Structures are given as C-alpha cells and as structure tokens.
Amino acid sequence: MLVYGGGWKSGDKSQNEAMARYLAAKGYFVVSAEYRLSGEALYPAAVYDLKSAVRWIRGHAKDYGRHIEFVTVMGCSAGGQLAAMLGITNNKISYEDRQGNSFQSSTIQAVIDMDGILAFKHPESEEGPAASLWLGGTYAEAPANWEDASPLNHVDKQTVPFLFINSSLPRFHAGRDDMIRKMNELGIYSEIHTIPDTPHPFWFFNPWFEPVMKHVTDFLKAQKKNHAKHPRF
C-alpha cells in the first residue's frame, strides 16, 4: 500500500503512479491509498483512514485474484511518517475507528519509510506550521498530539521491520537513529539507505528512481521470505 506525502495538507494518490506501475510490473498487488488531509480532519484521522484502507485490501483482494497475508506500507515524506505510524500500532485499537470492513485485520507486516520523520519534537526535527496545522496547534498548544504522532515514542515488540530510504537532508529523518536503537534492543530488523546529494523528493526523479526501487524490491522479497518462515502477525 502506497501513501503519498505533502506535509499532511496537500497531495493525492496520483503522486504514487510511477512507483505503483513499477511494483505492479514486478508482480506486486499495489494499492495507492487516500487519506484525509489537515484541511479536512486533524490527527489521528489520517491514521484511521489508512488502517481502514488496509482492511479494504484484505477484504477485496479476492476480487483481484489475490489472497493477502503480507502487507507492506510504503510512504514518502508525510506519507512515510504515516506508514511508520501503521508499523508501530498493530493491534492497538485506539488508533482506528473500525469503520468499514471491520471484520478484517488492519495489521501490517513491514514498512518502507522514505524521508518521513519519526519524531515531531526532537533535536533533529524542524517541524513547524504544517505539523501544527495537522496536530491541532503548536507543541506548546497540543503537546500530546505531537508526542503521540511520533512513531519513535511507540516502538515495542509489535513494531514491524522497517526500511528507511533517506535523502541527504537530516531533518527529514528526525528520530530515525533513536528509533533504530530501540528496535535493535527488541531484535526487530531495520535497514537504511541514504541516497547521497539528494533533494527531499528524490523518489520522483532520475537518476534516483531506479536504485531506490531496487532497494524497495530487495527489501520486499527478503521480508516476505522471512515472514513465510517466521510469521509475526
């Protein structure tokens, strides 16, 4: 499942078309999900929407001749942060509203985070107006949301394996290294590829698109194989 970015306030799923076509050509069943932006609904509505989308995938896969056991969520920028939220909230009922396909599971098995932050309030973070708009105020006004929306704060034994693909701009992976340290302590797999000399939206452009997607497909193959041997959810 692909999740677009745009500072939680703009964008749409058409931004994922090139990646979706690439993955579909490799044999993957790909869904590009929509979610409510900050002008429509504040956090955690987007998390609710994406968990609902996972349930939709599981409920409708048979319509496309598929049986779904392994779901990876890949997000870019704000979409990466949201993908990470799904990867650290498996089986946590407070993060979903159970609307639609409620009998299906919203659990996922892996996350690919492209330049999505892992902590809103962190020495590496530079989040400001866009985050405030989505989180219901500045950190001083809505500290609980800023902390709750930070995947770094929720790492536990249910956290799934992560692939981090990052630009050369540190602010777009705020909290990543701290999160990996927590995951290492729990024995949860993570992998990092930092693409040198890249702007933030590197995934849209050549010469980076092909090598980025190679990292993605290598990770997908390895994690699916590992899940077949050692299923976690």
C-alpha positions in Angstrom: 0.0 0.0 0.0 1.4 3.4 -1.1 0.9 6.6 0.9 1.7 10.0 -0.7 3.2 13.0 1.0 2.6 16.7 1.1 3.0 18.0 4.6 -0.3 16.4 5.8 -2.0 19.2 4.0 -1.7 18.6 0.2 -1.2 15.9 -2.4 -3.1 12.9 -3.7 -2.6 9.3 -4.6 -1.7 10.1 -8.3 1.7 11.0 -6.9 2.4 7.3 -6.5 1.7 6.3 -10.0 5.2 5.7 -11.2 6.1 3.6 -8.2 2.8 1.7 -8.4 3.4 0.8 -12.0 6.9 -0.3 -11.3 5.9 -2.6 -8.5 2.9 -3.9 -10.4 5.2 -4.8 -13.3 7.2 -6.9 -10.8 4.1 -8.8 -9.8 3.1 -7.0 -6.6 -0.6 -6.2 -5.8 -0.4 -2.4 -5.3 -3.0 -0.1 -3.8 -2.5 3.7 -3.5 -4.5 5.0 -0.6 -6.1 8.3 0.0 -6.4 9.8 3.5 -7.9 13.0 5.0 -5.6 15.9 4.9 -5.3 18.6 7.6 -7.9 20.8 5.9 -10.4 18.0 6.3 -9.6 16.4 9.6 -6.9 16.6 12.2 -4.7 13.8 13.6 -5.4 10.9 14.0 -8.0 10.8 11.2 -5.3 10.0 8.6 -4.2 7.0 10.6 -7.8 5.8 10.9 -8.2 6.2 7.1 -5.0 4.2 6.3 -5.9 1.4 8.7 -9.3 1.3 7.0 -7.5 1.0 3.7 -5.5 -2.0 4.9 -8.8 -3.7 5.9 -10.2 -2.8 2.5 -7.2 -4.5 0.8 -7.7 -7.6 2.9 -11.4 -7.7 2.3 -11.2 -7.1 -1.5 -8.0 -8.9 -2.5 -10.0 -11.9 -3.7 -11.8 -9.6 -6.2 -8.4 -9.3 -7.9 -7.5 -12.9 -7.6 -5.2 -12.4 -4.6 -5.0 -13.9 -1.1 -3.3 -11.4 1.2 -1.1 -12.5 4.1 1.7 -10.0 3.9 1.1 -6.2 3.7 3.8 -3.6 3.4 3.0 0.1 3.7 5.4 2.4 1.8 5.1 6.2 2.3 7.0 9.2 1.2 7.6 12.3 3.4 4.4 12.9 5.4 3.3 9.5 3.9 6.4 8.0 5.4 5.5 9.3 8.8 2.0 7.8 8.4 3.4 4.5 7.2 5.6 4.4 10.2 2.5 5.0 12.4 0.9 1.9 11.0 4.0 -0.1 11.6 4.1 0.7 15.3 0.4 0.4 16.1 -0.5 -3.1 15.1 -3.3 -4.4 17.3 -3.7 -1.1 19.1 -7.4 -0.4 18.9 -7.2 3.2 19.9 -5.6 4.0 16.6 -8.5 3.0 14.4 -12.2 3.8 14.3 -13.2 0.4 12.7 -15.4 2.0 10.0 -15.8 -0.3 7.0 -14.5 -3.9 6.7 -14.4 -4.1 10.5 -14.1 -7.9 10.5 -10.8 -7.6 8.6 -7.4 -7.1 10.2 -5.5 -3.8 9.9 -2.2 -5.4 10.8 0.7 -4.9 8.5 4.0 -6.8 8.2 6.6 -4.2 7.1 7.1 -0.5 6.5 9.1 1.4 3.9 9.7 5.0 5.0 11.1 7.4 2.5 12.1 10.6 4.2 9.3 10.5 6.8 10.1 11.9 10.2 9.9 9.6 13.3 9.6 12.4 15.9 7.9 15.8 15.7 9.7 17.2 18.8 13.3 16.2 18.6 16.7 17.8 18.3 16.8 16.8 14.6 13.3 18.0 13.9 12.4 21.3 12.2 8.6 20.8 12.0 6.5 24.0 12.2 3.3 25.3 10.6 2.4 22.3 8.6 2.7 20.0 11.5 0.9 22.4 13.8 -2.0 22.6 11.3 -2.4 18.8 11.3 -1.7 18.2 15.0 -4.2 20.8 16.3 -1.7 23.5 17.4 1.9 24.2 18.1 3.8 21.9 20.5 3.0 24.4 23.3 -0.7 24.2 22.4 -1.0 20.5 21.6 1.9 18.6 23.1 0.0 15.3 23.5 -0.6 15.1 19.8 2.9 16.0 18.9 4.2 13.2 21.1 1.5 10.7 20.1 2.0 11.2 16.4 5.8 10.4 16.7 6.5 6.8 15.9 9.7 6.9 17.9 7.5 7.0 21.1 5.7 3.8 20.4 8.3 1.3 19.5 7.6 -2.1 21.2 7.7 -5.8 20.4 4.8 -5.4 17.9 6.8 -3.0 15.7 7.4 -4.4 12.3 10.6 -4.4 10.2 11.5 -1.1 8.6 13.3 0.0 5.5 14.4 3.6 5.7 15.4 5.3 2.5 16.5 8.9 3.0 17.7 12.0 1.3 20.9 13.8 2.4 18.8 16.2 4.5 18.8 15.2 8.2 15.6 17.0 9.1 13.6 14.5 7.1 14.6 11.5 9.2 14.3 13.1 12.6 14.3 10.4 15.3 15.3 7.6 12.9 18.5 6.6 14.6 16.9 6.7 18.1 14.1 4.5 16.7 16.6 2.1 15.3 18.4 1.8 18.6 15.1 0.9 20.2 14.3 -1.6 17.5 17.7 -3.2 17.9 17.1 -3.7 21.6 14.0 -5.6 20.7 15.6 -7.6 17.9 13.5 -6.0 15.2 15.0 -5.7 11.7 15.7 -2.4 10.1 17.7 -1.3 7.1 18.9 2.2 6.0 19.8 3.5 2.6 20.8 7.2 2.5 21.0 8.5 -1.1 23.8 11.0 -1.3 23.4 14.5 -2.7 19.7 14.3 -3.0 16.8 16.7 -2.5 13.9 15.8 -0.3 11.5 14.4 -3.0 14.3 12.3 -4.6 11.9 9.4 -5.3 10.2 11.3 -8.1 13.3 11.8 -10.2 16.1 10.2 -12.1 18.8 9.2 -11.6 17.5 8.1 -8.2 14.2 6.4 -9.1 15.6 3.0 -10.3 18.1 2.5 -7.5 15.5 3.5 -4.9 13.0 1.0 -6.3 15.7 -1.7 -6.3 16.2 -1.2 -2.6 12.4 -1.4 -2.2 12.0 -4.7 -4.1 15.0 -6.3 -2.4 13.5 -5.5 1.0 10.1 -6.8 0.0 11.5 -10.1 -1.2 13.6 -10.6 1.9 10.8 -9.7 4.3 8.2 -11.8 2.6 10.5 -14.8 2.7 11.3 -14.2 6.3 7.6 -13.8 7.2 6.8 -17.1 5.5 9.3 -18.8 7.9 8.6 -16.7 11.0 5.1 -15.0 10.8 4.7 -12.4 13.5 1.1 -11.2 12.9 
